Amino acid sequence: MSKKIKLKPCPFCGGKAELMKNAFWPSTDWWYVTCGNPHCGVHAETSDRPTLQEAAEIWNKRAGE
């Protein structure tokens, strides 16, 4: 049974986070998380990671926690 991935909202606007597959290298399974709010002036996004879980862990880190 796979573990459900929970993403925190965008740390800047509170928008819904989205897991995305890297479209630049379609032959690889690299994932990142980004803010789904098109009006977020920051466009917060993680760096690419080889698994959904790693991308989610990076996104969910917050300063001071």
PyMOL Python script that loads the backbone (N, CA, C, O; Angstrom):
from pymol import cmd

cmd.read_pdbstr("""\
ATOM      1  N   MET A   1       0.838  -1.179   0.000  1.00  0.00           N
ATOM      2  CA  MET A   1       0.000   0.000   0.000  1.00  0.00           C
ATOM      3  C   MET A   1       0.877   1.235   0.000  1.00  0.00           C
ATOM      4  O   MET A   1       1.763   1.361   0.846  1.00  0.00           O
ATOM      5  N   SER A   2       0.650   2.145  -0.929  1.00  0.00           N
ATOM      6  CA  SER A   2       1.468   3.347  -0.991  1.00  0.00           C
ATOM      7  C   SER A   2       0.974   4.391   0.003  1.00  0.00           C
ATOM      8  O   SER A   2      -0.215   4.487   0.308  1.00  0.00           O
ATOM      9  N   LYS A   3       1.908   5.146   0.480  1.00  0.00           N
ATOM     10  CA  LYS A   3       1.627   6.191   1.457  1.00  0.00           C
ATOM     11  C   LYS A   3       1.125   7.436   0.728  1.00  0.00           C
ATOM     12  O   LYS A   3       1.734   7.870  -0.249  1.00  0.00           O
ATOM     13  N   LYS A   4       0.016   8.012   1.198  1.00  0.00           N
ATOM     14  CA  LYS A   4      -0.525   9.206   0.573  1.00  0.00           C
ATOM     15  C   LYS A   4       0.408  10.381   0.840  1.00  0.00           C
ATOM     16  O   LYS A   4       0.842  10.599   1.971  1.00  0.00           O
ATOM     17  N   ILE A   5       0.707  11.129  -0.207  1.00  0.00           N
ATOM     18  CA  ILE A   5       1.594  12.270  -0.087  1.00  0.00           C
ATOM     19  C   ILE A   5       0.762  13.507   0.220  1.00  0.00           C
ATOM     20  O   ILE A   5      -0.156  13.859  -0.521  1.00  0.00           O
ATOM     21  N   LYS A   6       1.102  14.158   1.328  1.00  0.00           N
ATOM     22  CA  LYS A   6       0.414  15.385   1.720  1.00  0.00           C
ATOM     23  C   LYS A   6       1.368  16.547   1.539  1.00  0.00           C
ATOM     24  O   LYS A   6       2.507  16.504   2.004  1.00  0.00           O
ATOM     25  N   LEU A   7       0.905  17.585   0.862  1.00  0.00           N
ATOM     26  CA  LEU A   7       1.724  18.764   0.618  1.00  0.00           C
ATOM     27  C   LEU A   7       1.188  19.949   1.404  1.00  0.00           C
ATOM     28  O   LEU A   7      -0.020  20.176   1.471  1.00  0.00           O
ATOM     29  N   LYS A   8       2.103  20.695   1.994  1.00  0.00           N
ATOM     30  CA  LYS A   8       1.714  21.934   2.666  1.00  0.00           C
ATOM     31  C   LYS A   8       1.390  22.972   1.599  1.00  0.00           C
ATOM     32  O   LYS A   8       1.871  22.870   0.470  1.00  0.00           O
ATOM     33  N   PRO A   9       0.574  23.975   1.948  1.00  0.00           N
ATOM     34  CA  PRO A   9       0.284  25.027   0.972  1.00  0.00           C
ATOM     35  C   PRO A   9       1.533  25.872   0.698  1.00  0.00           C
ATOM     36  O   PRO A   9       2.524  25.785   1.424  1.00  0.00           O
ATOM     37  N   CYS A  10       1.474  26.673  -0.337  1.00  0.00           N
ATOM     38  CA  CYS A  10       2.578  27.563  -0.690  1.00  0.00           C
ATOM     39  C   CYS A  10       2.932  28.438   0.514  1.00  0.00           C
ATOM     40  O   CYS A  10       2.043  29.032   1.124  1.00  0.00           O
ATOM     41  N   PRO A  11       4.220  28.524   0.864  1.00  0.00           N
ATOM     42  CA  PRO A  11       4.608  29.325   2.027  1.00  0.00           C
ATOM     43  C   PRO A  11       4.462  30.831   1.805  1.00  0.00           C
ATOM     44  O   PRO A  11       4.593  31.604   2.754  1.00  0.00           O
ATOM     45  N   PHE A  12       4.197  31.254   0.589  1.00  0.00           N
ATOM     46  CA  PHE A  12       4.092  32.680   0.302  1.00  0.00           C
ATOM     47  C   PHE A  12       2.652  33.160   0.154  1.00  0.00           C
ATOM     48  O   PHE A  12       2.277  34.189   0.716  1.00  0.00           O
ATOM     49  N   CYS A  13       1.831  32.401  -0.613  1.00  0.00           N
ATOM     50  CA  CYS A  13       0.463  32.865  -0.857  1.00  0.00           C
ATOM     51  C   CYS A  13      -0.601  31.960  -0.249  1.00  0.00           C
ATOM     52  O   CYS A  13      -1.776  32.324  -0.201  1.00  0.00           O
ATOM     53  N   GLY A  14      -0.186  30.766   0.220  1.00  0.00           N
ATOM     54  CA  GLY A  14      -1.154  29.815   0.766  1.00  0.00           C
ATOM     55  C   GLY A  14      -1.851  28.993  -0.295  1.00  0.00           C
ATOM     56  O   GLY A  14      -2.770  28.235   0.014  1.00  0.00           O
ATOM     57  N   GLY A  15      -1.422  29.133  -1.564  1.00  0.00           N
ATOM     58  CA  GLY A  15      -2.034  28.398  -2.670  1.00  0.00           C
ATOM     59  C   GLY A  15      -1.803  26.898  -2.579  1.00  0.00           C
ATOM     60  O   GLY A  15      -0.930  26.437  -1.844  1.00  0.00           O
ATOM     61  N   LYS A  16      -2.584  26.150  -3.323  1.00  0.00           N
ATOM     62  CA  LYS A  16      -2.487  24.689  -3.339  1.00  0.00           C
ATOM     63  C   LYS A  16      -1.221  24.258  -4.068  1.00  0.00           C
ATOM     64  O   LYS A  16      -0.941  24.722  -5.173  1.00  0.00           O
ATOM     65  N   ALA A  17      -0.461  23.369  -3.441  1.00  0.00           N
ATOM     66  CA  ALA A  17       0.759  22.836  -4.036  1.00  0.00           C
ATOM     67  C   ALA A  17       0.416  21.700  -4.988  1.00  0.00           C
ATOM     68  O   ALA A  17      -0.560  20.980  -4.778  1.00  0.00           O
ATOM     69  N   GLU A  18       1.223  21.538  -6.042  1.00  0.00           N
ATOM     70  CA  GLU A  18       0.989  20.500  -7.034  1.00  0.00           C
ATOM     71  C   GLU A  18       2.281  19.744  -7.318  1.00  0.00           C
ATOM     72  O   GLU A  18       3.332  20.355  -7.510  1.00  0.00           O
ATOM     73  N   LEU A  19       2.204  18.409  -7.346  1.00  0.00           N
ATOM     74  CA  LEU A  19       3.335  17.577  -7.764  1.00  0.00           C
ATOM     75  C   LEU A  19       3.357  17.544  -9.286  1.00  0.00           C
ATOM     76  O   LEU A  19       2.332  17.306  -9.926  1.00  0.00           O
ATOM     77  N   MET A  20       4.535  17.785  -9.862  1.00  0.00           N
ATOM     78  CA  MET A  20       4.662  17.850 -11.312  1.00  0.00           C
ATOM     79  C   MET A  20       5.819  16.963 -11.770  1.00  0.00           C
ATOM     80  O   MET A  20       6.835  16.853 -11.085  1.00  0.00           O
ATOM     81  N   LYS A  21       5.658  16.333 -12.931  1.00  0.00           N
ATOM     82  CA  LYS A  21       6.746  15.559 -13.538  1.00  0.00           C
ATOM     83  C   LYS A  21       7.525  16.487 -14.457  1.00  0.00           C
ATOM     84  O   LYS A  21       6.941  17.283 -15.193  1.00  0.00           O
ATOM     85  N   ASN A  22       8.844  16.379 -14.410  1.00  0.00           N
ATOM     86  CA  ASN A  22       9.699  17.214 -15.233  1.00  0.00           C
ATOM     87  C   ASN A  22       9.422  16.967 -16.709  1.00  0.00           C
ATOM     88  O   ASN A  22       9.602  15.851 -17.197  1.00  0.00           O
ATOM     89  N   ALA A  23       8.988  17.996 -17.418  1.00  0.00           N
ATOM     90  CA  ALA A  23       8.652  17.872 -18.839  1.00  0.00           C
ATOM     91  C   ALA A  23       9.870  18.044 -19.744  1.00  0.00           C
ATOM     92  O   ALA A  23       9.816  17.692 -20.922  1.00  0.00           O
ATOM     93  N   PHE A  24      10.965  18.580 -19.209  1.00  0.00           N
ATOM     94  CA  PHE A  24      12.150  18.826 -20.026  1.00  0.00           C
ATOM     95  C   PHE A  24      12.908  17.544 -20.359  1.00  0.00           C
ATOM     96  O   PHE A  24      13.557  17.454 -21.401  1.00  0.00           O
ATOM     97  N   TRP A  25      12.823  16.558 -19.475  1.00  0.00           N
ATOM     98  CA  TRP A  25      13.490  15.270 -19.674  1.00  0.00           C
ATOM     99  C   TRP A  25      12.444  14.164 -19.521  1.00  0.00           C
ATOM    100  O   TRP A  25      12.447  13.468 -18.506  1.00  0.00           O
ATOM    101  N   PRO A  26      11.553  13.983 -20.493  1.00  0.00           N
ATOM    102  CA  PRO A  26      10.445  13.034 -20.358  1.00  0.00           C
ATOM    103  C   PRO A  26      10.863  11.581 -20.181  1.00  0.00           C
ATOM    104  O   PRO A  26      10.059  10.763 -19.734  1.00  0.00           O
ATOM    105  N   SER A  27      12.096  11.243 -20.521  1.00  0.00           N
ATOM    106  CA  SER A  27      12.533   9.859 -20.369  1.00  0.00           C
ATOM    107  C   SER A  27      12.967   9.544 -18.936  1.00  0.00           C
ATOM    108  O   SER A  27      13.255   8.389 -18.621  1.00  0.00           O
ATOM    109  N   THR A  28      13.017  10.546 -18.072  1.00  0.00           N
ATOM    110  CA  THR A  28      13.411  10.332 -16.680  1.00  0.00           C
ATOM    111  C   THR A  28      12.224  10.592 -15.756  1.00  0.00           C
ATOM    112  O   THR A  28      11.303  11.331 -16.103  1.00  0.00           O
ATOM    113  N   ASP A  29      12.258   9.985 -14.596  1.00  0.00           N
ATOM    114  CA  ASP A  29      11.214  10.225 -13.595  1.00  0.00           C
ATOM    115  C   ASP A  29      11.729  11.208 -12.558  1.00  0.00           C
ATOM    116  O   ASP A  29      12.132  10.815 -11.464  1.00  0.00           O
ATOM    117  N   TRP A  30      11.714  12.474 -12.903  1.00  0.00           N
ATOM    118  CA  TRP A  30      12.107  13.527 -11.971  1.00  0.00           C
ATOM    119  C   TRP A  30      10.872  14.345 -11.640  1.00  0.00           C
ATOM    120  O   TRP A  30      10.085  14.694 -12.519  1.00  0.00           O
ATOM    121  N   TRP A  31      10.718  14.643 -10.365  1.00  0.00           N
ATOM    122  CA  TRP A  31       9.520  15.313  -9.872  1.00  0.00           C
ATOM    123  C   TRP A  31       9.874  16.603  -9.150  1.00  0.00           C
ATOM    124  O   TRP A  31      10.977  16.751  -8.626  1.00  0.00           O
ATOM    125  N   TYR A  32       8.930  17.529  -9.128  1.00  0.00           N
ATOM    126  CA  TYR A  32       9.071  18.740  -8.334  1.00  0.00           C
ATOM    127  C   TYR A  32       7.687  19.164  -7.861  1.00  0.00           C
ATOM    128  O   TYR A  32       6.670  18.680  -8.358  1.00  0.00           O
ATOM    129  N   VAL A  33       7.666  20.062  -6.908  1.00  0.00           N
ATOM    130  CA  VAL A  33       6.407  20.586  -6.394  1.00  0.00           C
ATOM    131  C   VAL A  33       6.401  22.083  -6.651  1.00  0.00           C
ATOM    132  O   VAL A  33       7.419  22.754  -6.487  1.00  0.00           O
ATOM    133  N   THR A  34       5.259  22.597  -7.052  1.00  0.00           N
ATOM    134  CA  THR A  34       5.143  24.018  -7.339  1.00  0.00           C
ATOM    135  C   THR A  34       3.827  24.558  -6.799  1.00  0.00           C
ATOM    136  O   THR A  34       2.896  23.798  -6.533  1.00  0.00           O
ATOM    137  N   CYS A  35       3.756  25.860  -6.642  1.00  0.00           N
ATOM    138  CA  CYS A  35       2.512  26.513  -6.234  1.00  0.00           C
ATOM    139  C   CYS A  35       1.591  26.543  -7.446  1.00  0.00           C
ATOM    140  O   CYS A  35       1.998  26.964  -8.529  1.00  0.00           O
ATOM    141  N   GLY A  36       0.358  26.101  -7.269  1.00  0.00           N
ATOM    142  CA  GLY A  36      -0.597  26.068  -8.364  1.00  0.00           C
ATOM    143  C   GLY A  36      -1.331  27.382  -8.593  1.00  0.00           C
ATOM    144  O   GLY A  36      -2.157  27.476  -9.500  1.00  0.00           O
ATOM    145  N   ASN A  37      -1.044  28.394  -7.787  1.00  0.00           N
ATOM    146  CA  ASN A  37      -1.709  29.690  -7.918  1.00  0.00           C
ATOM    147  C   ASN A  37      -1.021  30.502  -9.023  1.00  0.00           C
ATOM    148  O   ASN A  37       0.135  30.892  -8.854  1.00  0.00           O
ATOM    149  N   PRO A  38      -1.693  30.766 -10.140  1.00  0.00           N
ATOM    150  CA  PRO A  38      -1.054  31.514 -11.219  1.00  0.00           C
ATOM    151  C   PRO A  38      -0.773  32.970 -10.854  1.00  0.00           C
ATOM    152  O   PRO A  38      -0.038  33.655 -11.566  1.00  0.00           O
ATOM    153  N   HIS A  39      -1.343  33.440  -9.767  1.00  0.00           N
ATOM    154  CA  HIS A  39      -1.136  34.821  -9.344  1.00  0.00           C
ATOM    155  C   HIS A  39      -0.094  34.947  -8.241  1.00  0.00           C
ATOM    156  O   HIS A  39       0.111  36.035  -7.704  1.00  0.00           O
ATOM    157  N   CYS A  40       0.562  33.853  -7.902  1.00  0.00           N
ATOM    158  CA  CYS A  40       1.614  33.877  -6.884  1.00  0.00           C
ATOM    159  C   CYS A  40       2.831  34.561  -7.495  1.00  0.00           C
ATOM    160  O   CYS A  40       3.455  34.011  -8.402  1.00  0.00           O
ATOM    161  N   GLY A  41       3.167  35.714  -7.027  1.00  0.00           N
ATOM    162  CA  GLY A  41       4.281  36.476  -7.582  1.00  0.00           C
ATOM    163  C   GLY A  41       5.630  35.839  -7.349  1.00  0.00           C
ATOM    164  O   GLY A  41       6.607  36.214  -7.996  1.00  0.00           O
ATOM    165  N   VAL A  42       5.709  34.884  -6.440  1.00  0.00           N
ATOM    166  CA  VAL A  42       6.984  34.261  -6.108  1.00  0.00           C
ATOM    167  C   VAL A  42       7.259  33.056  -6.995  1.00  0.00           C
ATOM    168  O   VAL A  42       8.421  32.766  -7.278  1.00  0.00           O
ATOM    169  N   HIS A  43       6.265  32.370  -7.426  1.00  0.00           N
ATOM    170  CA  HIS A  43       6.383  31.123  -8.190  1.00  0.00           C
ATOM    171  C   HIS A  43       7.327  30.164  -7.458  1.00  0.00           C
ATOM    172  O   HIS A  43       8.368  29.772  -7.984  1.00  0.00           O
ATOM    173  N   ALA A  44       6.947  29.806  -6.262  1.00  0.00           N
ATOM    174  CA  ALA A  44       7.741  28.896  -5.432  1.00  0.00           C
ATOM    175  C   ALA A  44       7.723  27.500  -6.031  1.00  0.00           C
ATOM    176  O   ALA A  44       6.678  26.994  -6.442  1.00  0.00           O
ATOM    177  N   GLU A  45       8.910  26.881  -6.073  1.00  0.00           N
ATOM    178  CA  GLU A  45       9.041  25.552  -6.669  1.00  0.00           C
ATOM    179  C   GLU A  45      10.283  24.873  -6.088  1.00  0.00           C
ATOM    180  O   GLU A  45      11.283  25.536  -5.813  1.00  0.00           O
ATOM    181  N   THR A  46      10.220  23.548  -5.902  1.00  0.00           N
ATOM    182  CA  THR A  46      11.387  22.812  -5.423  1.00  0.00           C
ATOM    183  C   THR A  46      12.310  22.498  -6.589  1.00  0.00           C
ATOM    184  O   THR A  46      11.952  22.699  -7.750  1.00  0.00           O
ATOM    185  N   SER A  47      13.482  22.011  -6.276  1.00  0.00           N
ATOM    186  CA  SER A  47      14.354  21.479  -7.322  1.00  0.00           C
ATOM    187  C   SER A  47      13.877  20.067  -7.660  1.00  0.00           C
ATOM    188  O   SER A  47      13.185  19.429  -6.867  1.00  0.00           O
ATOM    189  N   ASP A  48      14.249  19.595  -8.830  1.00  0.00           N
ATOM    190  CA  ASP A  48      13.826  18.264  -9.276  1.00  0.00           C
ATOM    191  C   ASP A  48      14.392  17.173  -8.372  1.00  0.00           C
ATOM    192  O   ASP A  48      15.531  17.259  -7.915  1.00  0.00           O
ATOM    193  N   ARG A  49      13.578  16.146  -8.123  1.00  0.00           N
ATOM    194  CA  ARG A  49      13.991  14.998  -7.323  1.00  0.00           C
ATOM    195  C   ARG A  49      13.498  13.731  -8.004  1.00  0.00           C
ATOM    196  O   ARG A  49      12.487  13.758  -8.706  1.00  0.00           O
ATOM    197  N   PRO A  50      14.210  12.608  -7.802  1.00  0.00           N
ATOM    198  CA  PRO A  50      13.838  11.369  -8.497  1.00  0.00           C
ATOM    199  C   PRO A  50      12.561  10.697  -7.998  1.00  0.00           C
ATOM    200  O   PRO A  50      12.026   9.834  -8.695  1.00  0.00           O
ATOM    201  N   THR A  51      12.058  11.052  -6.834  1.00  0.00           N
ATOM    202  CA  THR A  51      10.812  10.440  -6.374  1.00  0.00           C
ATOM    203  C   THR A  51       9.832  11.505  -5.909  1.00  0.00           C
ATOM    204  O   THR A  51      10.217  12.607  -5.520  1.00  0.00           O
ATOM    205  N   LEU A  52       8.560  11.147  -5.961  1.00  0.00           N
ATOM    206  CA  LEU A  52       7.513  12.049  -5.479  1.00  0.00           C
ATOM    207  C   LEU A  52       7.718  12.371  -4.000  1.00  0.00           C
ATOM    208  O   LEU A  52       7.520  13.508  -3.573  1.00  0.00           O
ATOM    209  N   GLN A  53       8.119  11.356  -3.216  1.00  0.00           N
ATOM    210  CA  GLN A  53       8.297  11.533  -1.780  1.00  0.00           C
ATOM    211  C   GLN A  53       9.403  12.544  -1.481  1.00  0.00           C
ATOM    212  O   GLN A  53       9.248  13.387  -0.597  1.00  0.00           O
ATOM    213  N   GLU A  54      10.526  12.465  -2.215  1.00  0.00           N
ATOM    214  CA  GLU A  54      11.625  13.405  -1.995  1.00  0.00           C
ATOM    215  C   GLU A  54      11.212  14.833  -2.343  1.00  0.00           C
ATOM    216  O   GLU A  54      11.539  15.770  -1.614  1.00  0.00           O
ATOM    217  N   ALA A  55      10.504  15.000  -3.444  1.00  0.00           N
ATOM    218  CA  ALA A  55      10.043  16.336  -3.831  1.00  0.00           C
ATOM    219  C   ALA A  55       9.101  16.894  -2.768  1.00  0.00           C
ATOM    220  O   ALA A  55       9.183  18.073  -2.424  1.00  0.00           O
ATOM    221  N   ALA A  56       8.205  16.049  -2.246  1.00  0.00           N
ATOM    222  CA  ALA A  56       7.259  16.482  -1.216  1.00  0.00           C
ATOM    223  C   ALA A  56       7.973  16.861   0.080  1.00  0.00           C
ATOM    224  O   ALA A  56       7.625  17.856   0.716  1.00  0.00           O
ATOM    225  N   GLU A  57       8.976  16.063   0.472  1.00  0.00           N
ATOM    226  CA  GLU A  57       9.717  16.361   1.702  1.00  0.00           C
ATOM    227  C   GLU A  57      10.409  17.713   1.606  1.00  0.00           C
ATOM    228  O   GLU A  57      10.401  18.479   2.570  1.00  0.00           O
ATOM    229  N   ILE A  58      11.003  18.015   0.465  1.00  0.00           N
ATOM    230  CA  ILE A  58      11.671  19.310   0.291  1.00  0.00           C
ATOM    231  C   ILE A  58      10.654  20.441   0.340  1.00  0.00           C
ATOM    232  O   ILE A  58      10.880  21.451   1.006  1.00  0.00           O
ATOM    233  N   TRP A  59       9.538  20.281  -0.360  1.00  0.00           N
ATOM    234  CA  TRP A  59       8.498  21.318  -0.381  1.00  0.00           C
ATOM    235  C   TRP A  59       7.963  21.574   1.031  1.00  0.00           C
ATOM    236  O   TRP A  59       7.738  22.722   1.414  1.00  0.00           O
ATOM    237  N   ASN A  60       7.766  20.531   1.783  1.00  0.00           N
ATOM    238  CA  ASN A  60       7.139  20.660   3.102  1.00  0.00           C
ATOM    239  C   ASN A  60       8.073  21.206   4.177  1.00  0.00           C
ATOM    240  O   ASN A  60       7.609  21.496   5.280  1.00  0.00           O
ATOM    241  N   LYS A  61       9.369  21.359   3.906  1.00  0.00           N
ATOM    242  CA  LYS A  61      10.289  21.943   4.891  1.00  0.00           C
ATOM    243  C   LYS A  61       9.986  23.432   5.031  1.00  0.00           C
ATOM    244  O   LYS A  61       9.753  24.130   4.044  1.00  0.00           O
ATOM    245  N   ARG A  62       9.992  23.901   6.269  1.00  0.00           N
ATOM    246  CA  ARG A  62       9.777  25.325   6.540  1.00  0.00           C
ATOM    247  C   ARG A  62      10.840  25.810   7.506  1.00  0.00           C
ATOM    248  O   ARG A  62      11.235  25.084   8.418  1.00  0.00           O
ATOM    249  N   ALA A  63      11.299  27.023   7.312  1.00  0.00           N
ATOM    250  CA  ALA A  63      12.291  27.606   8.216  1.00  0.00           C
ATOM    251  C   ALA A  63      11.701  27.673   9.629  1.00  0.00           C
ATOM    252  O   ALA A  63      10.530  28.005   9.812  1.00  0.00           O
ATOM    253  N   GLY A  64      12.524  27.355  10.610  1.00  0.00           N
ATOM    254  CA  GLY A  64      12.085  27.449  11.990  1.00  0.00           C
ATOM    255  C   GLY A  64      11.370  26.227  12.523  1.00  0.00           C
ATOM    256  O   GLY A  64      11.014  26.191  13.701  1.00  0.00           O
ATOM    257  N   GLU A  65      11.151  25.230  11.691  1.00  0.00           N
ATOM    258  CA  GLU A  65      10.483  24.019  12.168  1.00  0.00           C
ATOM    259  C   GLU A  65      11.487  23.023  12.667  1.00  0.00           C
ATOM    260  O   GLU A  65      11.112  21.938  13.110  1.00  0.00           O
TER     261      GLU A  65
END
""", "prot")
cmd.dss("prot")
cmd.show_as("cartoon", "prot")
cmd.util.cbc("prot")
cmd.orient("prot")
